[in-house]
């Protein structure tokens, strides 16, 4: 059944309104980052700065150690993403290929675990890391990020594994390849796009994470970028708006770039898991 012209126009208008709704915070952030203090204090703010300036960016780097914080975030995010993918890949293979009661229970637990709020797990998690002497360390933060990213990484990779024809693995078994050899030589190369997409998604999650980093990291030298951004807010809750907007804009760019690279692969992985029995 074809959609009428008015109906199609209405769909496009609704989509346009939704896109504007999503883009408004980022566009306003970019506009604020390039405004002078006089424009920021204006009673009639404008979308486009009358006199664009880079002073906010210079002030942001002068006031806070953004490069060091970005380095901490990058180290934690990359390490957590790599470890999460390495652990999730064989687990996803077992869940996808072996339909047992245990694997079904594991799949159900993966879905249920996503409903747990952060506040529910932070206290026991803090106590565990304290006993392991991993409080106030990037190693402890990486461990938390790996555990937090594993459920979704596993769920994504199960869809990719199920999209790989099982006949290829059967042919490898006929040629004498074992399970491990089949996974490494046959299945893994076909999973490469899914592995990249899953790793980048885990990277985005860790890069943007704030709550765990705020609770677990106390030393300024080890704090990540989202935590350092809060330092632009004074003791009385007054934000240094220009530098804060500039620093937030720079912190947002990596996530936008990475998501632009993986959004198609994420969609294809979800669809693969939905249509492959």
SULQUIMO-V576826 format. One line per field, one symbol per residue. phi: phi as a letter, one per 40 degrees, with the letter a starting at -180 (. if undefined). psi: psi as a letter, one per 40 degrees, with the letter a starting at -180 (. if undefined). burial: # if it has 24 or more other ideal C-beta (glycine too) atoms within 12 Angstrom, else .. A space follows every 10 residues. Layout:
phi=???
psi=???
burial=???
This chain:
phi=.ccccdcccc cccccccccc cccddccccc cccbccdccc cccbcbcbdc bdabcccccc cccbcccccc cccccccccc cccccccccc cccccccbcb cccccccccc cccccccccc bccccccccc ccfbcgaccc ccdccccccd dccccccccc ccccdccccc ccccchcccc cccccbcddc cddccccccc ccccdccccb ccccccbbcd cbcccdcccc ccbcccgccc cccccccccc ccddcccccc cbcccccccc ccccbcc
psi=hihidddddd dddddddddd ddeddddddd dddeiidddd eiegiidhhd ghiedddddd dddigddddd dddddddddd dddddddddd dddddddhgi dddddddddd dddeehiddd eddddddddd defeifiddd dddddddddd dddddddddd ddehhddddd ddddeehadd dddddddddd eddddddddd dddddddehd ddddddhdhd eeiiddddde eehideehig dddddddddd dddddddddd dedddddddd ddddeh.
burial=.......... .......... ........## #####...## ........#. ....###.## ...#.#..## .######### #####.#### #######... .....##..# .......... ....##..#. ....#.#### ########## ########## ####....#. .#........ .##..###.# #.######## ########## #######... .######### ##.......# ########## ##.##..#.. .#..##..## .##....
